[in-house]
Amino acid sequence: MKNGGILNGELLDIIARAGHRDLVVVTDRGFPLSSAPHVRTVDLSIVPGLPSLLDVLRPLSEELVVEGTIIAEETLSQNGVIASEVRGMFSAVSETIIPHTQLKETVMSGSGEIGRVVAQIRTGEWTRYGNVVLMCGVAF
């Protein structure tokens, strides 16, 4: 039995299988999910607000090698708390800002100019534009 860090078996499997430049999407409750067969979905939402996007991102940031983040332009202008926290949490990696519509298109199709989505994690986040894409890196 694992006694620390992420305990959710599905999340641990995603982390263990993630490859360089694979995309892991962490979304709010309202974000549309991909139906692409290669995209794994983990729905962690319980009630509005639980767990929050940040509750999920913090442990992911400690166990997943992240090379870059992708957030929507609208997150910067309409959800400053999330934008600020994400920037602080991932300050050492590259950041890509794209329109929210492009973010949705990439996730729903399972791939795009940005890369290939391998997993989407739905949280109970109950604020607008509470979505972040994590681009996996390598540990060496």
WOMO-V172620 format. One line per field, one symbol per residue. psi: psi as a letter, one per 30 degrees, with the letter a starting at -180 (. if undefined). Layout:
psi=???
This chain:
psi=kkglakfjeeeeeeeefklkglkkkkllffkklkgkffkkkjjfkelkfklleeeeeeeefffkjkfllklkefeeffieeeeeeeeeehfgllkkklkeeeeeeeeefflafeakkfkkjkagkhlkhikkkkkkalg.
